């Protein structure tokens, strides 16, 4: 039962759509050709419905052809194959006749594994962060079998409290090194001070070391929110979410590991909560949520705006997430001309020059588009049955 309260909090933040329900209807289904552009998911009641879209011009999309998983299942795409984790199972799908069809066997994790993040090295090797076990599973994504594991318990900061789990989460590979975010929760469910990352040699699968930075806390969000990412210069950016802004004394912000280095860049730190924002209630944001890197230092993301929340916060109805453009090079923020959305419907992906936003606004639930080339906006280009949860480009 250790850290139960924290996991419940994080689940509420990430999966709060489970508090709403909606019935299926007979609106348009995805095109039945194999020339599809996106895989997307919506949350309805106790389930996540995952399906493919040929494009975003069908008007409205339903869940008739969807694969059904437990609410909050996470979706990953690698070489046109779709991998889905519900934290205790990993499934692989291919696209056939405009639908997702399961391919191969289902990989089963131990109860409580919280297998939340997948990073692919090759067709035959991928790393799965098991948040609840303190381990990285190494799998063969072609055969869907476990091949090895990496125990990170030696890097837990709470050994004096019999805590041997550093909570590995989001990860990325650069130059043969797997960089794994360690959440490092205390038994009280509050994270240890600092941003902590483990470095693992992908040739030997042996840990090299851990690095830390006390300027920010709780690096990454444990689950897929669009970071860490590598820019064109080869620099890695991590975002520390600092317990979603709800614990005083914890600092959020972007941190960087420069190309050719294996330590945090002491010259770079970009906090968001300290910035004054224009045209948002209260003029402040508390943290950055789902995001995507679009190149040239530009990150498109949702910022949580405390001034737009109820008191106490109403996570189902409050439209407190606002779309923003973040320039991590120049450390600037620009509000996007989109309406605000709820936190349980705040998906995003990059598709060539387009940034696709899945939102639940006053206009309803569906997808919006911003074009980074001509700077144009398209409001509610596609409506959805259910809350848009995740979207990935299949290109």
Buried (B, 14 or more C-beta within 10 A) or exposed (E): EBBEEBBEBBBBBBBBBBBBEBEEEEBBBBBEEBEBBBBBBBBBBEBBBBBBBBBBEBEBBBBBBBBEBBBBBBBBBBEEBBBBBBBBBBBBBBBEEBBBEEBBEEBEBEEEBBBBBBBBBEEEBBBBBBBBBBBBBBBBBBEBEBEEBBEBEEBBBBEEEEBBBBBBBBBBBBEEBBBBBBBBBBEEBBBBBBBBBBBBEBEEBEBEEBBBBEBBBBBBBBBBBBBBBBBEEEBBBBBBBBBBBBEEEBBBBBBBBBBEEBEBBEEBBBBBBEBEBEEBBEEBBBBBBBBBBBEEBBBBBBBBBBEBBEEEBEBBEBBBBBBBBBBBBEBEBEBBEBBBBBBBBBBBBBBEEBBBBBBBBEBEBBBBBBEBEEEEEBBBBBBBBBBBBBBBBBE
